[in-house]
Amino acid sequence: MNDIVSKEKLEKYFAITGEAIDQIKEKGFDPDRSKEAADVFDMAQRYFSDAGHFRDKGDRVLAFAALNYAHGWLDCGATLGLFKVSDSRLFTVDDNPS
């Protein structure tokens, strides 16, 4: 059973989600749907920020939950083609050069 969010696990997922956010910032949005992309990306960034707040307060469970929401928003945007990303290591998308 895995019922503990270790500091190491939390930091691993902060790194993965942070890298995904950075990649979206670098690659950009679908120009035809930039408003929708910006809205989805904003939600992801807000949850990522919340995760940092919970981590700083020592609440690893809520931090991990917020990270999962953040990455869920990122995956949603990637899957819908709102973000110009194709890295299947970070997103639920196929590896196709953009």
C-alpha positions, 0 to 999 in steps of 0.5 A: 500500500502506498498511502504516504506522500514523501518529500521526494515524491512530492518534489519529483512531481513538482519538477515534472509539472514545472517542466510541463509548464515551462515547455508550454511557455516555450512552445506556446498556444494554438493561435486560433484558440489562444483565449481558451488555451490561456484560460486552461493554462491559467487554471493549471498555473493557479493549482501549481501555485496552490500546491506550492502554498500547501507544500510550504505549510507542510501539507504534502497531501493537499500539495500533491492533490493540487499538483494532480489537478494542475497537471490534469489541466495541462494534459487536457489542454495538450490533448485538445491541441490548445498547447503546441506540445508533443512530449509524451513524457510530460503530457498525454499526447503522441510524440510528433514534432510541432 
